[in-house]
Amino acid sequence: MDCDILVRSDINRLFECIDGISDVQVVKHRYVPKEGNKFLGAEQTKYSKKNWSSVMLFNNAACKTLSKHYVNRSGGLNLHQFDWAKKVGELPKAWNYLVGEGVDDSVYGNPNLVHFTLGGPYFEDYKNCAFADEWWQCWREANSVLDRKVLGGGNV
């Protein structure tokens, strides 16, 4: 999964979604980004299957094409378009909610993963985005544990 994702439920539940026949499973978003740029002014590339690759559940036994050699020789867009997959299965939408993209929130229910694809609450422009309070709470908890380990010298 991408690095700008907040996991909101037990990640092991994702494995309950394995269909056993797909090379890879993804949330098949059907949208085109509105923005010309994303966080920090990075260009927003528009293509079909956008953000499908931000959360992927691989079936290693079925996914034979995606070798190290293939990845090293393929362009990024080819990889993101899943040209290498014989079958791309679907994950429930709750496993990749796109914060701020204006998609129909009702199809996501209570999302298991929220993806700050435009920019997360750690950027000034997105400090009040959806799920920002929850992200900061997780950040504080993680740093509290780190502080106890580093400053306290004991096991947590």
C-alpha positions as CSV (number, residue, x, y, z in Angstrom):
1,M,0.0,0.0,0.0
2,D,1.0,3.6,-0.5
3,C,2.7,5.4,2.4
4,D,-0.1,8.0,2.8
5,I,-2.7,5.6,4.1
6,L,-4.2,5.4,7.6
7,V,-5.1,1.8,8.6
8,R,-8.3,2.0,10.7
9,S,-9.0,-1.7,11.3
10,D,-7.2,-5.0,11.7
11,I,-5.1,-5.3,8.5
12,N,-5.5,-9.1,8.8
13,R,-9.1,-8.7,7.7
14,L,-7.8,-7.8,4.3
15,F,-6.8,-11.4,3.8
16,E,-10.5,-12.5,4.2
17,C,-11.0,-10.9,0.8
18,I,-8.7,-13.2,-1.1
19,D,-10.5,-14.6,-4.1
20,G,-7.9,-17.3,-5.0
21,I,-8.1,-16.7,-8.8
22,S,-6.8,-13.2,-9.4
23,D,-3.1,-12.2,-9.9
24,V,-3.9,-9.2,-7.8
25,Q,-6.9,-7.6,-6.2
26,V,-7.6,-3.8,-5.9
27,V,-10.3,-1.3,-5.2
28,K,-11.4,-0.4,-8.7
29,H,-12.0,3.3,-8.4
30,R,-14.0,4.8,-11.3
31,Y,-13.0,8.5,-11.3
32,V,-10.7,11.0,-12.9
33,P,-8.8,13.3,-10.4
34,K,-10.1,16.9,-10.4
35,E,-6.9,18.5,-9.4
36,G,-4.0,19.3,-11.8
37,N,-1.5,19.0,-9.0
38,K,-1.4,17.0,-5.8
39,F,0.5,17.6,-2.6
40,L,3.7,19.7,-2.7
41,G,2.8,20.8,-6.3
42,A,3.5,17.3,-7.8
43,E,1.8,16.8,-11.2
44,Q,-1.3,14.7,-11.0
45,T,-1.1,12.1,-13.8
46,K,-4.6,11.2,-15.1
47,Y,-5.1,7.7,-16.5
48,S,-7.7,4.9,-16.2
49,K,-7.3,2.7,-13.2
50,K,-5.9,5.7,-11.2
51,N,-5.2,4.7,-7.6
52,W,-5.9,1.1,-8.1
53,S,-2.3,0.3,-7.3
54,S,-2.3,2.2,-4.1
55,V,-3.6,-0.9,-2.3
56,M,-2.9,-4.3,-3.8
57,L,-3.4,-7.8,-2.5
58,F,-1.2,-10.1,-4.5
59,N,-1.7,-13.8,-5.2
60,N,1.9,-14.8,-5.5
61,A,1.1,-18.3,-6.9
62,A,-0.9,-16.8,-9.8
63,C,1.1,-13.6,-10.4
64,K,3.9,-15.1,-12.6
65,T,4.5,-12.2,-15.0
66,L,5.5,-9.6,-12.5
67,S,9.1,-10.6,-12.0
68,K,12.0,-8.4,-10.9
69,H,13.2,-8.3,-14.6
70,Y,9.7,-7.3,-15.8
71,V,9.4,-4.5,-13.2
72,N,12.9,-3.2,-13.9
73,R,12.2,-3.0,-17.6
74,S,8.6,-1.7,-17.6
75,G,7.5,1.9,-17.4
76,G,5.5,3.1,-14.4
77,L,2.3,3.7,-16.3
78,N,2.5,0.1,-17.7
79,L,2.7,-1.2,-14.1
80,H,-0.1,1.0,-12.8
81,Q,-2.4,0.0,-15.7
82,F,-1.9,-3.7,-14.8
83,D,-0.9,-4.7,-18.3
84,W,1.1,-7.5,-16.6
85,A,-2.0,-9.1,-14.9
86,K,-4.1,-11.9,-16.4
87,K,-6.8,-11.2,-13.9
88,V,-7.3,-8.1,-11.7
89,G,-9.9,-8.9,-9.0
90,E,-11.7,-6.5,-6.8
91,L,-11.5,-5.6,-3.2
92,P,-14.4,-4.0,-1.3
93,K,-14.3,-0.2,-1.5
94,A,-13.7,0.1,2.3
95,W,-10.1,-1.0,1.7
96,N,-9.1,2.2,-0.2
97,Y,-11.1,5.3,0.7
98,L,-9.8,8.4,-1.2
99,V,-9.9,11.4,1.1
100,G,-11.0,14.6,-0.6
101,E,-11.6,13.1,-4.0
102,G,-15.4,13.8,-4.0
103,V,-16.3,10.3,-4.8
104,D,-19.6,9.0,-3.4
105,D,-18.7,8.4,0.2
106,S,-21.8,6.2,0.8
107,V,-20.1,3.3,-1.1
108,Y,-17.2,3.2,1.3
109,G,-19.2,2.7,4.5
110,N,-16.8,3.0,7.5
111,P,-13.5,2.7,5.6
112,N,-10.8,0.3,6.8
113,L,-8.1,2.2,5.0
114,V,-8.2,6.0,4.2
115,H,-5.8,7.2,1.5
116,F,-4.6,10.8,1.7
117,T,-3.9,10.8,-2.0
118,L,-4.1,14.6,-2.4
119,G,-2.2,15.3,0.8
120,G,-2.5,14.4,4.4
121,P,-3.1,16.4,7.6
122,Y,0.7,16.7,8.0
123,F,0.6,19.4,5.2
124,E,-0.8,22.8,6.0
125,D,-3.2,22.8,3.0
126,Y,-4.8,19.6,4.2
127,K,-4.7,20.0,8.0
128,N,-8.5,19.9,8.2
129,C,-9.2,17.2,5.7
130,A,-11.4,14.2,6.6
131,F,-9.9,11.9,9.1
132,A,-7.3,14.5,10.1
133,D,-8.1,14.2,13.8
134,E,-7.8,10.4,13.7
135,W,-4.5,10.6,11.9
136,W,-3.1,13.1,14.5
137,Q,-4.3,10.9,17.4
138,C,-2.5,7.9,15.9
139,W,0.6,10.1,15.4
140,R,0.5,11.1,19.1
141,E,0.1,7.5,20.2
142,A,3.0,6.3,18.1
143,N,5.2,9.1,19.3
144,S,4.2,8.5,22.9
145,V,5.4,4.9,22.6
146,L,8.6,6.0,21.0
147,D,9.2,8.6,23.7
148,R,8.7,6.0,26.4
149,K,11.1,3.6,24.7
150,V,13.8,6.2,24.1
151,L,13.5,8.4,27.2
152,G,12.3,5.7,29.6
153,G,14.8,3.1,28.5
154,G,12.4,0.3,29.2
155,N,10.3,-2.0,27.1
156,V,6.9,-1.0,26.1
